[in-house]
Each structure stands twice: as structure tokens, then as C-alpha cells.
């Protein structure tokens, strides 16, 4: 009779620091997994603290309370095994850890071995590296437990646990989303499973935390690298699947590759530890239907990431309603769509703030979008304030040409109006700048940059248009962004005839250069070799570098690229280096 191991992956959305709420969520999913007949339920990395907890782990009281939460979850593991992420403490050291509870007792703890310290990760700042690779025999099945980064290394904890007899690897994760990462991640997991001849179950966090958004998409791959199960992206879900572990032994008999690995390399990773918890007992259970959620298309997954990140930032921060400047342009239109889909139309307020330079078409486009989405719009003309400020400055500005200061004055009046409404009603202001304009400093400090959250901060302008088209084709209701908004030239409308692409460059030419410099760290010579225009390359490098001070004062926003202006890219503001 084959050994069937029923595994539940609880793809949950914790809130950083909410130990009580996170613990109750975990306990609820433990109950649900038990009712589903699961032998083991696994939760994401640091599920009890939320990920990443950052400097909260430097608070002794937080560490104490998180340990108490772990013990509460372990005590609830009656009739089921539980793997849950928490912060462990041993003396003066703390660890990114996974507790394994079974039948109400702590069977053991795994300490993460590979601590990422690049990009958005700072784990070396907080945690000590683990040195053991435990394998737990649970209901007669050998299960190796490791954490996130550990699975990315070909010579890492997984082969050590394989040599210690592991048939299944449960890898718990807090893997932040960026565009296209899911497909690459699945390729890696499939490779790790087939190379080691074992089943790999990967459970990931879902939801938003500050700039980061987690896409879930938990998966199980069999010993041949075949996809067994996949959870949905960007939503909480418990993925339950039956594993036929007998196939693992047969696979290893036919594949001798693992026997040829040098033992010294594995010994350097960590020592294997075997922990016997329970022998196999056959359980009569109805077979489960396969669960293979379809991944979203490339543009759709970005849109869902923006919705998820916005929803969780607003709600987890304690806000109920948002407001923003609704100009009739593409950026504010996309921001409006995301906000409505994230929070509901009743929680979204558009504010139209026309000036003497606002075109009638833009005002009408804003009203049409609002009507199609069903949101409320307040119209607050800025002309009285604009005229008053000009009168105030007239004695000091006398004899100087009208220019950028006067243009930006309009943006700053709008920013002041939005922040005053926020102050009055307790609503969060969303700013609407995109990545292309932020890179080039084409935004106004204390003006259109004002706000508490920047929905499209990491979205290049060309992708803004793609997302608006996607929302028109796939959203509910459809066709909400007016055609005129999609086709008219982008403009800040701070002076007559102003067009953004005339001042910067056509976005189809500009965005690839920004990507090459910011995300790929290309030099000027490399970009010229790729065929980019020399004058544009020099301008992008010069302008991106000198606007670091401005971006540092911007609101946080959803990260959807591998290198955002925020946690990923940390350039000094005072910086005397100039390329060449």
C-alpha cells in the first residue's frame, strides 16, 4: 500500500507586528487543515511576526511575545504536524526560525542558514546563521524543513536533508514579488526537486507590507520536477494536496547523481539531524481533486500587485478612505482604478483642482472616469489661491522671467489642498507619480509628490499605459479609462501647450535607458553599445543622479521591479562621483 502524505500549505497574509492577529489566523488555518485531514500544515516564513519585521526584532518584549505565540501554536498541533515561522532566541543570538509542532509538543526547530543581505533584504543585520539541517519523520514520512533563501542554493540544506533521508522538503517563504519572478522561481524549484529526487513544497506569504508585495503562488513539485499543485496569486488560500512518497525512492534508484556529490561540500552547509516523531498510519481519506491555479498574464500580475499592495498598506495602516488629485491624465486615472479595485468605490475620493491652464478636455476626462467607476469627486479650483500667491510674491519676483517656480507653485497649492483635506477628515492621500518621471525628477516636492502612498511609484510610464489598457479590457466594470486619456499627449498642464514627452523624451525611448541605468547598472559605454542615443544617455545619467534628494522624500509605493527607488536602490544623496 503506498504511503500517502496529505500536505496543506497555508498561504496567509499576516500583518507585521500583529502577533495576536497573526497567531489567531495561524490557529484558524491549523483547524481548517486538521478538518481537511492533513498530516502537516506549513505556514510562511516569520508568519507569526509578519515579514519583514525589521527592527521590531531588536525589542526584547517583542521577542518574548513572539516566542509565547509560537508555543501557543505548537500546543494547538493536536492530531496534526505544524510548521510555522517565528524568531527564535538562544542566549544573545536570534534566528529566523521554523518551529515544528506535532501532537501538542515541539518536535524541533530549524534555523535559517542562508541569510540574504542584498536588494530589499537585511537579514545579516538581525539574525545568526543556523548550522543544522533537521529531518522530521512525521507519520512515517521524512520531511526536511528549510526557509526561503535556503532553497535557492544547489549545494545547501536541501541536499544535506536529502542525504539524511528526506523524501519531502517543506520550504517556507517570505518571497517578495517583482515582475516576472514567479516563472523564474518555479523553474528553480523544479530543478531543485529533480536534482535531489524528492518532493519540494514551497509555501509563500501573500499580501502587502510597506513597499513590498508578496504574490503567494505556493507550489508543489514532485521528484521528477513536475508541477503537482499551485495556489493562486495575490490571495489567501490553503493549498491541500496528497503526496505519493513511494515515488521518491523509485526515482532515486534510477538516478545516481546525488551519490557523486563531494561530502565535504555538504558538511560545510550544516550537520544533518534526524528527529523521529511518528510512524506511518494509513488513513482512509477521499481523494483530492488537483489544484493548479493558472498564473496571471504579465501585465495582469502587475495590476494585481498594485491592488494588493495598495489595499494592505491602507488597511494595515488603519486608514479607511483615500483621496488624490484627479486630473484626467493617465497617471491619476490608473491610480484611481487601482484604488477603487483595492478599497471599493465608496472609499475613494477624487479631487479635481483645475487651474487657468487646465484644459477642458482633461477636466471632462476626469469626470467621465469618476462617473464610470462610481466615485465621488470634489472640485476645488486653485485659481483664487494661485492669484493670491502671485500677488504675495510679486514684489520679490519683480523683473524675473515667469518659469519653473511659478509652474510648481500650482502643484504645491494642490498638494497643500490634498494634505489639508487629509488632515481634516483622516483620509490617506495617494500620490500619482510614476517611475519614469521620478527618475528624471519630473515632479514637484511638496506638490504632486505630496501624499502617504505612491501607488505607481515603481511603474515606468510605458507600463502605465499597458496597465490602463489591461484594466479597460479585464476589469469590472470595463472600459473605464476614457479613450482620450489613453491617446492625448501627457502633460502636467502647468503652462500653455506643455507636453511631457517634449520636455523629457518620448517614453518609448526614455524608459529603456532608465531601465538600463537604474535596474541593470549599465555604464554609458554599455548603453551606447546597445544603440541608445548618446545625448539621451548622458541626460538620464546626469538627471537620475542629481534627483536622489527628491526621491528620498517621496512616499513609499508598491515595488514591482527588481530594483525600485527605495529598499532596493540606496544611493547617497551627497555624492561627488560622476561617471567618466
Beta strands, then each sheet from edge to edge (+ up, - down):
strand 1: 4-11
strand 2: 40-43
strand 3: 81-90
strand 4: 93-102
strand 5: 105-111
strand 6: 132-138
strand 7: 141-147
strand 8: 168-173
strand 9: 199-204
strand 10: 206-209
strand 11: 212-215
strand 12: 219-221
strand 13: 227-230
strand 14: 237-244
strand 15: 271-276
strand 16: 322-325
strand 17: 348-352
strand 18: 376-379
strand 19: 428-431
strand 20: 453-454
sheet 1: 5+ 4- 3+ 2+ 1+ 14-
sheet 2: 13+ 12- 9+ 8+ 7+ 6- 15-
sheet 3: 10+ 11-
sheet 4: 18+ 17+ 16+ 19+ 20+
end
